[in-house]
Amino acid sequence: MSKNTNVNTKIYKHVHSLAKDLMQAVMRKNQAKFDEYYAELQQICDDNEDTDKDHPVQWETLADFTDDLELAITIYEKAFVKAQAINSKDFLSSISFAIASLQVELGDKPSAIAHLEQAMINSNKIADKDLKAEIQELLAELKGVAVEDLTLASITEATLETEAAEEIEEVKEVKKLKAWKDIQS
């Protein structure tokens, strides 16, 4: 997949329109229409996967409308990988928050905390103050601390170690690619 940081406008508008249609179907309790729009959104995701049109927005939207919580988490994780590929702190934050919220519903507090810590780290670089506040509030609630006592310094060392390990793996991968290119030359 190429690193497309900007979503194709036509695709974005189509995904946005489908999200509105899905919301309307939910409000009208029209399962047939919901299923139709959901299938269309799924098709967009499948058609664009691993192309230059692939973008986390379509996957995050699909996950938003997935009723099966475990499946929704799996789709969010796919969106997260795509957000990592383009280094979008906005998507990384919102997707981590969404995963954490579902994990809370499923009773998986440790995983929810880990995703919220990840979301908090990524949210330092975004403008959405409401999302930042939601992340901090849920993380503070799950950790049993006051929001004002929650700082980046309070993020567990394990989360930071995980990120460092991921960065080291990325550097190793880049070095392998460079070595491969040198061999080819």
Summary of the structure (lengths in Angstrom):
residues: 185
radius of gyration: 18.3
end to end distance: 23.6
largest distance: 61.5
contacts: 531
relative contact order: 0.08
helix: 78%
strand: 0%
